[in-house]
Amino acid sequence: FATPYREGGWTVQQLIHHIADSHMHAYIRFKWTLTEEKPLIKAYEEKDWAETIDNQLDPALSIAFLTAFHAKWSAMLSLLNDENWKQSYMHPQTQKEITLERMLGLYAWHGKHHLMHIIALKERMQWS
């Protein structure tokens, strides 16, 4: 888990914790958007978060968290109606309006993107 997925990149451990951190932010953004009119969400510095002390913890904690968390999030998503999916928030860095529909696609891609980093490293290193 201490191996970077590429030279100068995050370690597998940091990637796993990053996905958990990122998807927690996504969930909070979802809830803000469902409860407020076009909220201005809070951005965060991903690189700084990847260096916080909890990133030293066993990645199994973040994997277990993601398993339970995604089950809850998926259940919530199944209850949304067409109007909910059109609701949007404003991102402070890009000043762009993002719908919940688009946001879900971005985070689905995000998780798969980092998973592919880990899988590619596993294949390169010939780990079983």
C-alpha positions in Angstrom: 0.0 0.0 0.0 3.0 2.3 0.3 3.8 2.1 -3.4 3.0 5.2 -5.5 0.8 4.3 -8.5 3.2 6.4 -10.6 6.4 8.3 -10.1 5.6 11.3 -7.9 2.0 10.1 -7.5 0.1 9.1 -4.4 0.5 5.8 -2.8 -2.2 3.1 -3.0 -3.0 3.9 0.6 -3.4 7.6 -0.1 -5.6 6.8 -3.2 -7.9 4.6 -1.1 -8.3 7.2 1.6 -8.7 10.0 -1.0 -11.6 8.2 -2.6 -13.3 7.9 0.8 -12.6 11.6 1.5 -13.8 12.7 -1.9 -17.0 10.7 -1.9 -17.8 12.0 1.6 -17.6 15.5 0.1 -19.8 14.5 -2.8 -22.4 13.2 -0.4 -22.5 16.4 1.6 -22.7 18.4 -1.6 -25.6 16.2 -2.6 -27.4 16.9 0.7 -26.7 20.7 0.4 -28.1 20.7 -3.1 -31.3 18.8 -2.0 -31.9 21.2 1.0 -30.7 24.6 -0.3 -31.4 26.6 -3.4 -28.3 26.4 -5.7 -25.8 26.4 -2.8 -22.2 27.5 -3.2 -20.3 24.4 -2.0 -17.1 24.4 -0.1 -14.0 23.3 -2.1 -11.1 21.5 -0.4 -7.4 21.0 -1.1 -7.2 17.3 -2.1 -3.4 17.3 -1.8 -3.5 18.6 1.7 -6.2 16.1 2.7 -4.0 13.3 1.3 -1.3 14.3 3.9 -3.5 14.3 7.0 -2.7 12.0 9.8 -5.7 9.6 9.2 -4.1 8.7 5.9 -1.6 6.6 8.0 -4.5 4.3 9.0 -5.1 0.9 7.5 -6.8 1.4 4.1 -9.2 -1.4 5.1 -11.0 1.2 7.2 -11.7 3.4 4.2 -12.7 0.4 2.1 -15.2 -0.7 4.8 -16.4 2.8 5.0 -16.9 3.1 1.3 -18.8 -0.2 1.2 -21.3 1.0 3.8 -21.3 4.6 2.6 -22.0 3.7 -1.0 -24.9 1.4 0.1 -26.5 4.3 1.9 -25.8 6.7 -0.9 -27.2 4.3 -3.5 -30.3 3.8 -1.5 -30.8 7.6 -1.2 -30.2 8.0 -5.0 -32.9 5.5 -5.7 -35.4 7.7 -4.0 -34.7 10.9 -6.1 -37.2 12.1 -8.6 -36.5 13.7 -12.0 -36.7 17.2 -10.5 -34.1 16.3 -7.9 -31.6 15.3 -10.5 -31.9 18.7 -12.1 -31.1 20.6 -8.9 -27.6 22.1 -8.9 -24.9 23.7 -6.9 -22.2 26.3 -7.7 -18.6 25.3 -7.5 -16.4 28.2 -6.0 -13.3 27.4 -8.0 -14.9 27.0 -11.4 -17.9 29.3 -10.8 -19.9 26.6 -12.7 -23.3 25.3 -12.0 -23.3 21.5 -11.6 -26.5 19.4 -11.6 -26.8 16.4 -9.4 -27.1 14.2 -12.5 -23.7 15.5 -13.8 -22.2 15.3 -10.4 -23.0 11.7 -10.0 -21.4 10.9 -13.3 -18.3 12.8 -12.3 -17.9 10.9 -9.0 -18.6 7.5 -10.6 -15.8 8.3 -13.1 -13.6 9.5 -10.3 -13.8 6.3 -8.3 -13.2 4.1 -11.4 -10.3 6.4 -12.5 -8.4 5.8 -9.3 -9.3 2.1 -9.2 -7.7 1.8 -12.6 -4.6 3.4 -11.2 -4.4 0.7 -8.6 -5.2 -2.1 -11.0 -2.5 -0.9 -13.5 0.1 -0.7 -10.7 -0.9 -4.3 -9.6 -0.4 -5.5 -13.1 2.9 -3.6 -13.6 4.3 -5.0 -10.3 2.9 -8.5 -11.0 1.2 -8.6 -7.7 -1.3 -11.5 -7.3 
